Amino acid sequence: MNLRLDIDIQKLEIEKLRKGKTKAEEELDSLKIDYKKLRL
């Protein structure tokens, strides 16, 4: 039972990290676009 709970917690943490990574990548892309616009 404890092992199953540990696995569920790890899955949730991994999913949270993936969402954070995706959001960070989107923000980075947005910043790159803004920087390109400013340089022009």
Kinemage of the C-alpha trace (Angstrom):
@kinemage 1
@onewidth
@group {chain A} dominant
@subgroup {mainchain}
@vectorlist {calphas} color= white
{ca met a 1} P 0.000 0.000 0.000
{ca asn a 2} L 2.760 2.467 0.908
{ca leu a 3} L 4.662 1.606 -2.250
{ca arg a 4} L 1.604 2.383 -4.371
{ca leu a 5} L 1.207 5.761 -2.658
{ca asp a 6} L 4.880 6.555 -3.231
{ca ile a 7} L 4.527 5.737 -6.927
{ca asp a 8} L 1.430 7.938 -7.230
{ca ile a 9} L 3.223 10.823 -5.523
{ca gln a 10} L 6.223 10.448 -7.841
{ca lys a 11} L 3.943 10.446 -10.899
{ca leu a 12} L 2.286 13.653 -9.728
{ca glu a 13} L 5.651 15.310 -9.097
{ca ile a 14} L 6.933 14.315 -12.536
{ca glu a 15} L 3.783 15.658 -14.177
{ca lys a 16} L 4.163 18.925 -12.259
{ca leu a 17} L 7.793 19.243 -13.412
{ca arg a 18} L 6.838 18.576 -17.034
{ca lys a 19} L 4.161 21.274 -16.930
{ca gly a 20} L 6.659 23.701 -15.401
{ca lys a 21} L 9.221 22.892 -18.072
{ca thr a 22} L 6.684 23.439 -20.842
{ca lys a 23} L 5.656 26.771 -19.364
{ca ala a 24} L 9.279 27.864 -19.016
{ca glu a 25} L 9.980 26.935 -22.648
{ca glu a 26} L 6.965 28.936 -23.817
{ca glu a 27} L 8.114 31.961 -21.818
{ca leu a 28} L 11.631 31.639 -23.256
{ca asp a 29} L 10.265 31.532 -26.804
{ca ser a 30} L 8.170 34.608 -26.071
{ca leu a 31} L 11.211 36.458 -24.735
{ca lys a 32} L 13.236 35.522 -27.811
{ca ile a 33} L 10.511 36.894 -30.074
{ca asp a 34} L 10.318 40.121 -28.057
{ca tyr a 35} L 14.105 40.496 -28.201
{ca lys a 36} L 14.115 40.051 -31.968
{ca lys a 37} L 11.406 42.713 -32.319
{ca leu a 38} L 13.362 45.142 -30.157
{ca arg a 39} L 16.536 44.656 -32.196
{ca leu a 40} L 14.760 45.556 -35.457
